[in-house]
Amino acid sequence: GRLVVTCENHTVVGGLAESVAATLAFAGVGARVVPIALPDAFLAAGALPALHDRYGLSTDAVVARVKTEL
């Protein structure tokens, strides 16, 4: 099957993944959409590199997630 991965420094709700999923659905394209985004929750504050590590948005975390999904 097809895999589409979206990555954004934004909450998953109302984000890029939802727009991509809707566009694919309206076009009749069957693809699995995997969002890599911030959770819909109150998040800790701090330096961006630390937050990216914590919430799975660091380069290493994104690469690992994509490999897992493949």
C-alpha positions in Angstrom: 0.0 0.0 0.0 0.9 3.6 -0.2 2.4 5.5 2.7 2.3 9.2 3.2 4.2 10.7 6.2 3.6 14.3 7.2 5.8 16.1 9.7 5.0 19.4 11.4 6.0 21.4 14.4 2.3 21.8 15.3 -0.5 19.9 16.9 -1.8 16.9 15.1 -5.4 18.2 15.4 -6.2 20.5 12.5 -2.8 20.2 11.0 -1.2 19.2 7.8 -1.9 15.5 8.2 -5.7 16.1 8.3 -5.5 18.3 5.2 -3.5 15.7 3.3 -5.8 12.8 4.4 -8.9 14.8 3.3 -7.3 15.6 0.0 -6.4 12.0 -0.7 -9.8 10.8 0.4 -11.7 13.3 -1.9 -9.4 12.2 -4.8 -10.2 8.6 -4.1 -6.5 7.7 -3.4 -6.0 4.9 -0.9 -3.0 5.8 1.2 -2.1 5.4 4.9 -1.3 8.8 6.4 1.1 8.8 9.3 1.3 12.2 11.1 4.5 13.1 13.0 3.3 16.1 15.0 2.9 17.4 18.5 0.2 15.7 20.6 -3.1 17.4 21.4 -2.1 18.2 25.0 -0.6 20.8 27.2 3.1 20.5 26.5 6.3 21.3 28.5 8.2 24.4 27.8 11.9 24.5 27.0 14.6 24.7 24.4 13.5 23.4 20.9 16.1 20.6 20.6 15.0 19.2 24.0 11.3 19.5 23.0 11.9 17.9 19.6 13.6 14.9 21.3 10.8 14.7 23.9 7.9 14.8 21.4 9.4 12.8 18.6 10.2 15.6 16.2 14.0 15.3 16.2 15.7 14.1 13.0 16.6 10.8 14.6 13.1 10.3 15.9 11.5 11.1 12.5 13.9 8.7 10.7 13.1 6.0 13.2 9.4 6.5 12.9 9.4 6.4 9.1 11.5 3.2 9.1 9.0 1.6 11.6 6.1 2.5 9.4 7.7 1.1 6.2 
